[in-house]
Amino acid sequence: CSQVKAFVVQDIPLYHNLVMKHIPGADPELVLLNHYFEELDRIPLSDMTRSEINALLGKLGFYKKEQSDDEVPEEFRFSPAKDSPFSDEPPFKSAVASEPKEPEHTDL
C-alpha cells in the first residue's frame, strides 16, 4: 500500500488527464473513462508496485511530464484517448458564438 501511496503523492501530479479521487475505505483502483466520462474499465492497484503502475499508465498512453508545471505537447492533449472526437475542433469553440441563430418566424 505504501507503493500506491508513493505513486499517488509523487507521480499523479505529473500525469496529464489523470485525476485522483480519494474515497475513504475504498481499495485503490484506476478507473478508465472515455471522452463522455463513461466508465470503460477498472483496474485494482493494491497489489501493484509504483513502477508497475507507472508502466501500466505508459502502456495505456497517459502522458507523463518531467515537472508538474511543464506544458503538455499538443499531440498529447487528448491522451490517453485515441482518435478524439474533438480533434478537428479548435479548443473552447462555442457553438453560440460560431453559429448565430436566426430569429424564429411564427405565423400568429
N, C-alpha and C positions, 0 to 999 in steps of 0.2 A: 504494500500500500504506500510505502514511502517513495517508491519509484514513480507511482502515479502522481503523488503529491508534488514531487520534484518536477515532473512534466507540466503539471497544472501551473505551478508558480513560475517556472523558468522558461518553458517552451511555448505555451499557448500565446503569450503576447507577441511572439514572432510570426505566428501563422496568420495568413490572410484568409478571411471568411471562415474562421473557426471561433466559435463563441462558447464560453464556459458558463453553464448554468448550474449553480450549486443547489442540490436537492437533499436536505438533511435526511440521513438514514438510507439513502439510495446507493447502490453499488455504482461505481463509475463506469460509464459506457459512452461510446461515441455514437451519436445519432446522426445519420446522413439524411439530408433533406434535398429535394430538387428545387428548381427556381421558384416554385409556387409554395414552398415550405411544406410540401407533403413528405411524410416520412418514407424513406427508401429502405433503410436498414438500421439495425442496432448491433454494435459490436462491444461486448464486455471487455473492459480494460483491467479489471482487478488482478488478473494473473499475468499481465504483460509487464516487461521491464520498460524503463523510459526509452531506451534505444529501440526496442521493438515497436513502441507506439509511434516514435518518430519515423521509423522505416515504413510502417503501415500508412501513415499520412503522406509520405513521399510517393508510395505506390498508388495511392488514391488521387494524387495530383494536386495536393494542397501546396501552396507557395509559402516557403519559409524565408523570412527576411534575416539578414545578418544582425541588424539592430532594430528594435521595436519601432523607431521613428523613421526607418527607411521608406522610400517610396516603393509602391508595387508597380512593376512594369505593366504597360498596357495589355500585353498578351496574357497576363495572369490575373487581370481584374476580375474575371468571372470564374477563375479556378476555385475548386477543382472541377466544376461542371464543364462538360464539353459541349460544343455547338450551342452556345447560349441563344435563346430566342430573342435576346435584346442586342445581339452583337452588331446588327445593322443600324441600330438607332443611336443617335448621339445621346450622351448622358444627360439626364434631367430634362429631356424633351417633354414639353407639356402639350397634351392634345388640345387643350383650350386655347393656348397661345398660338399653336401652329395651324389650327383649323377653326377659324371663326365661324360660328353658327349663323345661318340665315334666320331672320325672324320668321316665325311660323305664320302662315296665312290660313285664316279660317273663314268660312262663309257663315256669317251670322244673320 
